[in-house]
Amino acid sequence: MNANAMSLLLVGIVLLALGLLFVGQGSGLIRWPASSFMIDETRWIYYGGAIALAGLAFIILSRR
């Protein structure tokens, strides 16, 4: 795996993890940190889903 593919994979993993965190907080499933402004805010479910999909796309691109 070359450096470019490794970079895409790393960025993809980070984006996927952050997107899933946003979805979890937006849906109220993850209440950490307790003072987060994203908890129970539906719009963060959509933002997080889009970020997670972008991360998944980077992961797929890194495997080609």
Biopython code that builds the backbone (N, CA, C, O; Angstrom):
import numpy as np
from Bio.PDB.StructureBuilder import StructureBuilder

atoms = [
    (1, "MET", "N", (0.856, -1.175, 0.000)),
    (1, "MET", "CA", (0.000, 0.000, 0.000)),
    (1, "MET", "C", (0.899, 1.235, 0.000)),
    (1, "MET", "O", (1.768, 1.384, 0.859)),
    (2, "ASN", "N", (0.681, 2.108, -0.965)),
    (2, "ASN", "CA", (1.526, 3.304, -1.059)),
    (2, "ASN", "C", (1.064, 4.384, -0.069)),
    (2, "ASN", "O", (0.040, 4.240, 0.598)),
    (3, "ALA", "N", (1.837, 5.452, 0.004)),
    (3, "ALA", "CA", (1.557, 6.512, 0.983)),
    (3, "ALA", "C", (0.235, 7.219, 0.701)),
    (3, "ALA", "O", (-0.460, 7.620, 1.634)),
    (4, "ASN", "N", (-0.120, 7.378, -0.572)),
    (4, "ASN", "CA", (-1.365, 8.039, -0.932)),
    (4, "ASN", "C", (-2.567, 7.212, -0.467)),
    (4, "ASN", "O", (-3.518, 7.751, 0.099)),
    (5, "ALA", "N", (-2.517, 5.918, -0.709)),
    (5, "ALA", "CA", (-3.611, 5.034, -0.288)),
    (5, "ALA", "C", (-3.705, 4.985, 1.235)),
    (5, "ALA", "O", (-4.803, 4.949, 1.791)),
    (6, "MET", "N", (-2.563, 4.985, 1.904)),
    (6, "MET", "CA", (-2.553, 4.965, 3.367)),
    (6, "MET", "C", (-3.172, 6.245, 3.923)),
    (6, "MET", "O", (-3.905, 6.207, 4.911)),
    (7, "SER", "N", (-2.879, 7.371, 3.291)),
    (7, "SER", "CA", (-3.459, 8.644, 3.728)),
    (7, "SER", "C", (-4.970, 8.651, 3.541)),
    (7, "SER", "O", (-5.709, 9.090, 4.422)),
    (8, "LEU", "N", (-5.430, 8.158, 2.379)),
    (8, "LEU", "CA", (-6.871, 8.072, 2.137)),
    (8, "LEU", "C", (-7.549, 7.176, 3.164)),
    (8, "LEU", "O", (-8.627, 7.498, 3.663)),
    (9, "LEU", "N", (-6.914, 6.052, 3.478)),
    (9, "LEU", "CA", (-7.476, 5.135, 4.461)),
    (9, "LEU", "C", (-7.570, 5.782, 5.838)),
    (9, "LEU", "O", (-8.592, 5.655, 6.512)),
    (10, "LEU", "N", (-6.520, 6.468, 6.257)),
    (10, "LEU", "CA", (-6.512, 7.122, 7.564)),
    (10, "LEU", "C", (-7.582, 8.204, 7.654)),
    (10, "LEU", "O", (-8.310, 8.276, 8.644)),
    (11, "VAL", "N", (-7.681, 9.045, 6.626)),
    (11, "VAL", "CA", (-8.706, 10.091, 6.606)),
    (11, "VAL", "C", (-10.093, 9.466, 6.603)),
    (11, "VAL", "O", (-10.996, 9.957, 7.281)),
    (12, "GLY", "N", (-10.269, 8.396, 5.849)),
    (12, "GLY", "CA", (-11.555, 7.714, 5.797)),
    (12, "GLY", "C", (-11.979, 7.145, 7.138)),
    (12, "GLY", "O", (-13.144, 7.255, 7.521)),
    (13, "ILE", "N", (-11.051, 6.544, 7.847)),
    (13, "ILE", "CA", (-11.359, 5.974, 9.164)),
    (13, "ILE", "C", (-11.750, 7.069, 10.149)),
    (13, "ILE", "O", (-12.706, 6.918, 10.910)),
    (14, "VAL", "N", (-11.002, 8.177, 10.129)),
    (14, "VAL", "CA", (-11.309, 9.290, 11.039)),
    (14, "VAL", "C", (-12.677, 9.882, 10.720)),
    (14, "VAL", "O", (-13.466, 10.136, 11.630)),
    (15, "LEU", "N", (-12.968, 10.104, 9.439)),
    (15, "LEU", "CA", (-14.265, 10.664, 9.057)),
    (15, "LEU", "C", (-15.411, 9.711, 9.408)),
    (15, "LEU", "O", (-16.459, 10.150, 9.881)),
    (16, "LEU", "N", (-15.218, 8.427, 9.181)),
    (16, "LEU", "CA", (-16.250, 7.454, 9.519)),
    (16, "LEU", "C", (-16.529, 7.459, 11.023)),
    (16, "LEU", "O", (-17.685, 7.453, 11.444)),
    (17, "ALA", "N", (-15.469, 7.469, 11.825)),
    (17, "ALA", "CA", (-15.644, 7.469, 13.281)),
    (17, "ALA", "C", (-16.336, 8.749, 13.757)),
    (17, "ALA", "O", (-17.242, 8.691, 14.589)),
    (18, "LEU", "N", (-15.917, 9.884, 13.242)),
    (18, "LEU", "CA", (-16.543, 11.147, 13.643)),
    (18, "LEU", "C", (-18.000, 11.204, 13.201)),
    (18, "LEU", "O", (-18.862, 11.660, 13.952)),
    (19, "GLY", "N", (-18.271, 10.749, 12.001)),
    (19, "GLY", "CA", (-19.646, 10.737, 11.512)),
    (19, "GLY", "C", (-20.544, 9.873, 12.375)),
    (19, "GLY", "O", (-21.671, 10.259, 12.687)),
    (20, "LEU", "N", (-20.051, 8.705, 12.763)),
    (20, "LEU", "CA", (-20.848, 7.826, 13.621)),
    (20, "LEU", "C", (-21.038, 8.430, 15.005)),
    (20, "LEU", "O", (-22.091, 8.253, 15.618)),
    (21, "LEU", "N", (-20.028, 9.143, 15.503)),
    (21, "LEU", "CA", (-20.172, 9.845, 16.783)),
    (21, "LEU", "C", (-21.250, 10.920, 16.681)),
    (21, "LEU", "O", (-22.080, 11.054, 17.580)),
    (22, "PHE", "N", (-21.243, 11.680, 15.597)),
    (22, "PHE", "CA", (-22.258, 12.721, 15.405)),
    (22, "PHE", "C", (-23.651, 12.118, 15.332)),
    (22, "PHE", "O", (-24.593, 12.655, 15.915)),
    (23, "VAL", "N", (-23.788, 10.999, 14.615)),
    (23, "VAL", "CA", (-25.093, 10.326, 14.526)),
    (23, "VAL", "C", (-25.531, 9.856, 15.908)),
    (23, "VAL", "O", (-26.692, 10.019, 16.283)),
    (24, "GLY", "N", (-24.615, 9.281, 16.656)),
    (24, "GLY", "CA", (-24.938, 8.808, 17.994)),
    (24, "GLY", "C", (-25.353, 9.924, 18.937)),
    (24, "GLY", "O", (-26.285, 9.763, 19.726)),
    (25, "GLN", "N", (-24.671, 11.039, 18.859)),
    (25, "GLN", "CA", (-25.039, 12.164, 19.713)),
    (25, "GLN", "C", (-26.338, 12.807, 19.252)),
    (25, "GLN", "O", (-27.181, 13.164, 20.075)),
    (26, "GLY", "N", (-26.502, 12.954, 17.957)),
    (26, "GLY", "CA", (-27.719, 13.560, 17.438)),
    (26, "GLY", "C", (-28.961, 12.757, 17.761)),
    (26, "GLY", "O", (-30.032, 13.321, 17.985)),
    (27, "SER", "N", (-28.821, 11.441, 17.784)),
    (27, "SER", "CA", (-29.959, 10.582, 18.104)),
    (27, "SER", "C", (-30.137, 10.379, 19.602)),
    (27, "SER", "O", (-31.143, 9.817, 20.035)),
    (28, "GLY", "N", (-29.180, 10.828, 20.392)),
    (28, "GLY", "CA", (-29.276, 10.692, 21.837)),
    (28, "GLY", "C", (-28.745, 9.370, 22.363)),
    (28, "GLY", "O", (-28.854, 9.101, 23.560)),
    (29, "LEU", "N", (-28.177, 8.543, 21.505)),
    (29, "LEU", "CA", (-27.626, 7.259, 21.947)),
    (29, "LEU", "C", (-26.301, 7.426, 22.679)),
    (29, "LEU", "O", (-25.988, 6.666, 23.596)),
    (30, "ILE", "N", (-25.528, 8.421, 22.270)),
    (30, "ILE", "CA", (-24.245, 8.712, 22.916)),
    (30, "ILE", "C", (-24.388, 10.059, 23.603)),
    (30, "ILE", "O", (-24.604, 11.077, 22.946)),
    (31, "ARG", "N", (-24.271, 10.067, 24.904)),
    (31, "ARG", "CA", (-24.425, 11.293, 25.686)),
    (31, "ARG", "C", (-23.090, 11.702, 26.306)),
    (31, "ARG", "O", (-23.020, 12.070, 27.478)),
    (32, "TRP", "N", (-22.035, 11.629, 25.496)),
    (32, "TRP", "CA", (-20.711, 12.014, 25.939)),
    (32, "TRP", "C", (-20.134, 12.999, 24.955)),
    (32, "TRP", "O", (-20.211, 12.758, 23.750)),
    (33, "PRO", "N", (-19.572, 14.074, 25.394)),
    (33, "PRO", "CA", (-19.610, 14.626, 26.742)),
    (33, "PRO", "C", (-21.000, 15.170, 27.059)),
    (33, "PRO", "O", (-21.744, 15.570, 26.164)),
    (34, "ALA", "N", (-21.328, 15.176, 28.316)),
    (34, "ALA", "CA", (-22.680, 15.525, 28.753)),
    (34, "ALA", "C", (-23.078, 16.946, 28.360)),
    (34, "ALA", "O", (-24.267, 17.242, 28.243)),
    (35, "SER", "N", (-22.114, 17.816, 28.159)),
    (35, "SER", "CA", (-22.422, 19.208, 27.830)),
    (35, "SER", "C", (-22.447, 19.472, 26.319)),
    (35, "SER", "O", (-22.500, 20.627, 25.899)),
    (36, "SER", "N", (-22.409, 18.423, 25.508)),
    (36, "SER", "CA", (-22.361, 18.591, 24.055)),
    (36, "SER", "C", (-23.645, 19.228, 23.519)),
    (36, "SER", "O", (-24.747, 18.861, 23.927)),
    (37, "PHE", "N", (-23.493, 20.172, 22.616)),
    (37, "PHE", "CA", (-24.640, 20.846, 22.019)),
    (37, "PHE", "C", (-25.311, 19.981, 20.949)),
    (37, "PHE", "O", (-26.368, 20.356, 20.442)),
    (38, "MET", "N", (-24.728, 18.839, 20.594)),
    (38, "MET", "CA", (-25.273, 17.986, 19.537)),
    (38, "MET", "C", (-26.256, 16.936, 20.058)),
    (38, "MET", "O", (-26.954, 16.301, 19.268)),
    (39, "ILE", "N", (-26.319, 16.749, 21.369)),
    (39, "ILE", "CA", (-27.154, 15.692, 21.938)),
    (39, "ILE", "C", (-28.631, 16.003, 21.683)),
    (39, "ILE", "O", (-29.118, 17.095, 21.975)),
    (40, "ASP", "N", (-29.326, 15.004, 21.127)),
    (40, "ASP", "CA", (-30.759, 15.081, 20.809)),
    (40, "ASP", "C", (-31.102, 16.167, 19.791)),
    (40, "ASP", "O", (-32.219, 16.683, 19.796)),
    (41, "GLU", "N", (-30.173, 16.515, 18.935)),
    (41, "GLU", "CA", (-30.413, 17.473, 17.854)),
    (41, "GLU", "C", (-30.423, 16.693, 16.535)),
    (41, "GLU", "O", (-29.384, 16.215, 16.079)),
    (42, "THR", "N", (-31.592, 16.573, 15.941)),
    (42, "THR", "CA", (-31.788, 15.720, 14.767)),
    (42, "THR", "C", (-30.898, 16.098, 13.593)),
    (42, "THR", "O", (-30.482, 15.222, 12.834)),
    (43, "ARG", "N", (-30.601, 17.365, 13.429)),
    (43, "ARG", "CA", (-29.795, 17.756, 12.268)),
    (43, "ARG", "C", (-28.426, 17.097, 12.276)),
    (43, "ARG", "O", (-27.843, 16.883, 11.213)),
    (44, "TRP", "N", (-27.892, 16.766, 13.470)),
    (44, "TRP", "CA", (-26.575, 16.132, 13.545)),
    (44, "TRP", "C", (-26.608, 14.691, 13.073)),
    (44, "TRP", "O", (-25.568, 14.135, 12.721)),
    (45, "ILE", "N", (-27.781, 14.075, 13.060)),
    (45, "ILE", "CA", (-27.906, 12.736, 12.484)),
    (45, "ILE", "C", (-27.609, 12.814, 10.986)),
    (45, "ILE", "O", (-26.888, 11.974, 10.447)),
    (46, "TYR", "N", (-28.165, 13.819, 10.322)),
    (46, "TYR", "CA", (-27.947, 13.978, 8.884)),
    (46, "TYR", "C", (-26.511, 14.399, 8.578)),
    (46, "TYR", "O", (-25.884, 13.858, 7.667)),
    (47, "TYR", "N", (-25.996, 15.352, 9.331)),
    (47, "TYR", "CA", (-24.606, 15.782, 9.115)),
    (47, "TYR", "C", (-23.647, 14.610, 9.330)),
    (47, "TYR", "O", (-22.742, 14.373, 8.530)),
    (48, "GLY", "N", (-23.866, 13.890, 10.418)),
    (48, "GLY", "CA", (-23.004, 12.746, 10.722)),
    (48, "GLY", "C", (-23.104, 11.650, 9.684)),
    (48, "GLY", "O", (-22.102, 11.025, 9.335)),
    (49, "GLY", "N", (-24.309, 11.413, 9.187)),
    (49, "GLY", "CA", (-24.475, 10.407, 8.139)),
    (49, "GLY", "C", (-23.715, 10.771, 6.881)),
    (49, "GLY", "O", (-23.097, 9.913, 6.251)),
    (50, "ALA", "N", (-23.760, 12.044, 6.514)),
    (50, "ALA", "CA", (-23.032, 12.503, 5.326)),
    (50, "ALA", "C", (-21.523, 12.379, 5.537)),
    (50, "ALA", "O", (-20.803, 11.967, 4.627)),
    (51, "ILE", "N", (-21.045, 12.727, 6.716)),
    (51, "ILE", "CA", (-19.613, 12.626, 7.015)),
    (51, "ILE", "C", (-19.175, 11.166, 7.014)),
    (51, "ILE", "O", (-18.108, 10.835, 6.495)),
    (52, "ALA", "N", (-20.001, 10.288, 7.596)),
    (52, "ALA", "CA", (-19.675, 8.864, 7.631)),
    (52, "ALA", "C", (-19.635, 8.287, 6.214)),
    (52, "ALA", "O", (-18.766, 7.471, 5.909)),
    (53, "LEU", "N", (-20.556, 8.696, 5.354)),
    (53, "LEU", "CA", (-20.544, 8.220, 3.967)),
    (53, "LEU", "C", (-19.304, 8.700, 3.225)),
    (53, "LEU", "O", (-18.723, 7.962, 2.429)),
    (54, "ALA", "N", (-18.905, 9.934, 3.486)),
    (54, "ALA", "CA", (-17.672, 10.437, 2.867)),
    (54, "ALA", "C", (-16.470, 9.619, 3.340)),
    (54, "ALA", "O", (-15.587, 9.289, 2.548)),
    (55, "GLY", "N", (-16.441, 9.299, 4.622)),
    (55, "GLY", "CA", (-15.361, 8.470, 5.150)),
    (55, "GLY", "C", (-15.343, 7.095, 4.524)),
    (55, "GLY", "O", (-14.279, 6.564, 4.206)),
    (56, "LEU", "N", (-16.516, 6.516, 4.345)),
    (56, "LEU", "CA", (-16.619, 5.210, 3.705)),
    (56, "LEU", "C", (-16.124, 5.278, 2.258)),
    (56, "LEU", "O", (-15.465, 4.356, 1.778)),
    (57, "ALA", "N", (-16.443, 6.366, 1.575)),
    (57, "ALA", "CA", (-15.964, 6.539, 0.194)),
    (57, "ALA", "C", (-14.442, 6.623, 0.157)),
    (57, "ALA", "O", (-13.819, 6.044, -0.733)),
    (58, "PHE", "N", (-13.835, 7.330, 1.100)),
    (58, "PHE", "CA", (-12.378, 7.402, 1.158)),
    (58, "PHE", "C", (-11.767, 6.026, 1.416)),
    (58, "PHE", "O", (-10.750, 5.670, 0.820)),
    (59, "ILE", "N", (-12.386, 5.264, 2.297)),
    (59, "ILE", "CA", (-11.877, 3.913, 2.596)),
    (59, "ILE", "C", (-11.946, 3.048, 1.342)),
    (59, "ILE", "O", (-10.996, 2.330, 1.027)),
    (60, "ILE", "N", (-13.060, 3.115, 0.632)),
    (60, "ILE", "CA", (-13.205, 2.320, -0.594)),
    (60, "ILE", "C", (-12.175, 2.757, -1.645)),
    (60, "ILE", "O", (-11.556, 1.922, -2.304)),
    (61, "LEU", "N", (-12.004, 4.071, -1.788)),
    (61, "LEU", "CA", (-11.005, 4.568, -2.757)),
    (61, "LEU", "C", (-9.593, 4.150, -2.395)),
    (61, "LEU", "O", (-8.777, 3.915, -3.286)),
    (62, "SER", "N", (-9.287, 4.053, -1.121)),
    (62, "SER", "CA", (-7.933, 3.672, -0.714)),
    (62, "SER", "C", (-7.640, 2.212, -1.023)),
    (62, "SER", "O", (-6.477, 1.819, -1.110)),
    (63, "ARG", "N", (-8.673, 1.411, -1.187)),
    (63, "ARG", "CA", (-8.487, -0.021, -1.451)),
    (63, "ARG", "C", (-8.315, -0.336, -2.931)),
    (63, "ARG", "O", (-8.029, -1.481, -3.283)),
    (64, "ARG", "N", (-8.480, 0.644, -3.798)),
    (64, "ARG", "CA", (-8.355, 0.407, -5.241)),
    (64, "ARG", "C", (-6.950, 0.609, -5.722)),
    (64, "ARG", "O", (-6.676, 0.449, -6.911)),
]
sb = StructureBuilder()
sb.init_structure("model")
sb.init_model(0)
sb.init_chain("A")
sb.init_seg("    ")
for serial, (resi, resn, name, xyz) in enumerate(atoms, 1):
    if name == "N":
        sb.init_residue(resn, " ", resi, " ")
    sb.init_atom(name, np.array(xyz, "f"), 0.0, 1.0, " ", f" {name:<3s}", serial, name[0])
structure = sb.get_structure()
